[in-house]
Amino acid sequence: MTFNLSKILPNQKPKGDLVVLLATCQPNQQMLDTLAGYPSLVLREAFTTQGTLQSLVGANLVVLGEVISIPGLSNEVLTRTLETSRIPVVSIELFLEQPEEWLARAKLASARQVTILPSRQVNLVNWSGGVGKTTLAMAVCKRFVERTSLPAALLELSMGGCSIHARVSADVPEFFTIATQNVPPARWHGVSLYPMDGRTADVMWSEEPERVLSVIAEIRRQHSLFVVDAFPGHPLFSQLSSAQPGRINLIVASPRDDALLQAKRLADEMGNCAQLVLNMARSVADRAGAQAAVVLPFKESWATALDPRLADPLLDLIYSGWSRRSK
């Protein structure tokens, strides 16, 4: 489901009042009576996953019951959004047991901005290595979670060892472990990580392709943004890169001749469903003839820090008007 963000305005929070969001499709009379006993409270009500997310901005406490799941905004996405929002969340039953305790927690909370955005899958791809795919994938995911509080996932498709293990930690659970042993993915800056090395590709895809696709479908369902650091030779690539609504293919190249030639090869193969991102440009000459949708400068300090100035231009391709919203 696509939402017009210009029409989604945060509810205004009256100065000095505590805002409680009651999210349930079956309002509890006891709950309403309890809240009515606190005249300084501002009560918001939501009945759906969409309504709950729309009402989060400025809320100090979420009292959560059963809500109606709207297509494109599953209960899993809502749950993960609430986890990263820093807004206290409590069930109706627990709130009724200790309302004073939860209202005290609400007063201490610092609510973050939460934005509703349609789900997207973004593939960053090139045959050539060393063009910055992993850096850009990590920067985009980190920036997305920081600015929206919505859940993001990063899947790395590698034919060798995974860069995620080198960049984050060797202890990050691998896709094979997550899929077969019910181990949760590692979280990094709020981003769920799914490194898939060459061994997993060879073993799981040849023996259990349905399980692999099932896990990936679950990742999509649970996250608003799904970023794939992809290698075109990976057996899963054709499955993940075919033209689909909400799917964006970004071919990442540096000004190196080999990277540009491989990018052109991919662009010819993928047609109109791919856009070129020229990374590590050092001069105006590097840009000449590239016909790139985005050109990113060579800034080693930006790459090391996963600077938002690397992520924002890509997020502008993914979500039109992102730069205006992120300021």
N, C-alpha and C positions, 0 to 999 in steps of 0.2 A: 504494500500500500504506500502511495506517495502522498506526502503532506506538503502543503504550501506554507513554508515557514513564516512568510510575511503575515499570515493570518493567525499564527499561533503566538499569542502574546501572553507573557506571564501574568498571573493574577497579582494585582498590586497588594502589597502587605501594609496595612495601616501602621503608622509609626507607634512603637511601644507595645503592640499587641503580639501575642503568641499565635502562630498559625498552625492549626492541626488539620492534617489531611486524613479524612476517613475514607478509605478505599475499600468498598464492598458493594456487591450487587444486591445484598440482602441486609440493609441497615438494621442494627439491633437497637430496639427501643431503650433498653437499659443503658446502652452506650450513649445514645442521644441525650438521655436524661442526665447522665453523669457529666457530659460535656457542658450541658446547659447550666450546671452548677458553678461554672467558672465564667462569669460574665465578661471577663477581659479577653477570653479566647476568640479567635476568628476561626470558624469551622468551614472547611472546604469538603465537598463530597465528590467522589468519582466512582463510577460503576464498571469501567472497562480498563484494560491495560493502556489504551491510548489516553483516556481521560486522566489516569493516574500520572502518567509521564507529563502530560500537559500542565498538571497542577503542582508539580514538584518545586518549581522555582519559587523561592521565598518561604517554603514550608519549613517549620521547625521540628515537626514530628509527623510520622506516617503510622496510622493505625490500620493494619492491613488484614482484610478478610479475603473472601473469594471474589475475584473480579472476572468479568467476561473478557476472553482473549479475542482481540481483533486480528484479522489476517495481516501478517507482516510485523506484528508486535506480540510475540508470544509471551506467556507467563515467565519463561526462562529468561528472555531479554529483560523483562521488568525486574526480575529478581536480581540479575547481575547489575542492572543500572542502580538499583537501591543499594547494593553492596558498595558501589564506588561513590555514591552521592554524599556520604558522611552525614546523612540525615538519619536520626534514630528511627528504627522501625520496630513495631511491636504488634503482636496479634491482639485482636479484640479481647480475648479471654485474659491475657496477661495484663493488659492495660486496666481492665476492670478490677483486677486484684490489687494493683498498686498505681492508681492514677497520679498521685502526688510524686512518686518516684520518677515516672516517665515524663511528667511535665517539667520536673527539675532538670532531667537530662536534656529536654527540648530547649530549655533556656540557655544551656551551655553549648548547644550545637551551632556550628557555622555552616549553613546550607550553601551548597554550590549550585552554579547554573547547570541545568539539565536541559538538553535540547532534543527535540524529536527529529529524527532523520530516517529516511528510508534505508532499508538494508542494502548493502553493496558487497560484491566480491571483486577484489582488485588483484590482478596478476601482474607482477613485475618480472620481466623475462628478457633474456638474450642468451645466445649460444656462448658468447664470450664472457669470461670471468673478469673480475677486477673493475667492473664498470660502476659498482656501488649499489647493486640491487638490494643486498641485505641491509646496508646502512639506510637506504631510503625506506625500505619496508618497515624497519624498526622505528625510524623517525615518524613515519605516517601513523603507525599504530599508537605510539606514545603520545603524540600530539592530539590525536582523535579522542583518546580517553581523557586526557587532561582538560580539553575544551568542552566535551559533551557529557562526560560521566557515563556514556554508553559503553557496552562491552565490545571489545575488539579481540580478534584472534589472529595469530601469525603462524602459517604453515610453511615450513621450508622443505622444498623438494630438491634433494641433492643426490647425485650419483656417487658421491664419496662421503667424507665426513661432513657434519653439519656446522655451519658458521655460528649458529645459535649457541652451540656448546662452547665455542671459543670466545664468543662475545659476551655471553651471560654467565654460564657455569656448566662444567662438565656433568653436573648432577641433574640437569634438566631432563625429566623423563622423556624418552623417545616415543615416537608415535606407536611403535610396536607394543611397548609396555602399557601405554594408555589404552590401546585398543583391546589388548588381550588379558590384562590383569586388573582392569577397573581402577587404575591409578589416575588421579586427577592431573591435569596439565599444570605445569609450573606457571606462576603468575609473575610478571615482570612489569612494574609500573601500571598494574591493572590489566595488562595484556596477557591473554592465555597463549602459551607457546606450544607448538607441535612440530618438533624437528623430525623429519623423516629421511634417514640416510639411505645409501644405496642398498645396504643389506635388507632393510625393510621392504624397499621397492621390489627387490628380486624375490623375496620369500613371500610376503603377504599378498602382493598383487597377483602372483602366479598361483598361489594356493587358496587365498580367501578374498577375492576381489569384492565380493558382496559386503563383507565386513568392513573393508576399507571405505567403500562408498557410503556405507551406513554411518560410520564414524564421521566422515566429512559432512554428510547431510545434517548430522546432529550439531556439528560445529557451526554450520551456517544458521541453524535454527536458534542457537543460543547466543549468537553475536550479531550486533548491528553491522559491524565492519569485519570482513574476512579478507585478510591480505595473504597472498601466496607469493613467496619468493621462489620463482619457478625456473627450472631448466627444461628447454624444449625436448631434450632426449629422454626425459623421465616418462615412464609408462603411463603415469596419471595425467600428463599434461594435456593430451587431447580431450580428456574428460572434463578438465577444469577450465579450458580456454575457449570452448565452443561458444558461439554467440547465444546469449541468454539475456532476458531482461535483468537489469541490475548488475550485470557482469561487465567489467572494464579491463581491457588488456593494455598495459603500458610497456612498450619496448624501451628498455633502458640501455643507452649507449654512451660511451665517452668519445672524445674526438679522435681516438685511435683509429687507424684505417681498418684494422680487422674488426673492431667493434661496430663501426659504421656499416661495413659490408655485411656483417651478420645481421645487423638490424634491418637493412634493406631486404635481405633474404626473408626474414621473418615477416616483414610488412607485406611483401608480395604474397606470401603464403596465407597470411591471416586476413588480408584485405581491409575492408573498412571497419572491422571490429577491433582495430588496434591503433594506438597513437604513440608517437615517438617522444621520449624524454631524453634530451641531451644533457648528460651530467658531466661535471668536471671541466667545463669550458674555461679556458684561460684567456682567450682573446676574442675580438670580433671575428677574426679569420676562422676560428673554430666553429662559429655559427653558420658560416656561409654555406648555403646549399643544403643544410641539414633538414629544413622544413619541419622543425620540431614544435610540438604543442607547448613544451616547456623547456627552457634552457636554465640550467643551474650552474653557478660558478664553481671553480675549484677553490674550495676553502677547507683546508684540513681541519681547522679548529671547529668549523660547523659540523663536519662529519664526525669528529671525535665526541662532540657534545650532543649529537643528534638534534641540531639546532632547528627550531620551528621554521626558520626561513628555507630549509630544505623541504619540509613537509607541507607547508601551506600552499605552494603552487600546485602540488599534486592533489591535495585535497580540494583545490578549486576545480580540478578536472573531474573529480569524483562527485563533489557536491557544489553545484553552481552557486556562486556567491559566498563561498566559504570565507574568503579573506575579509569581506565586509562584516561577517558575523563574529570572526575571531578577534576583532579589535576591541 
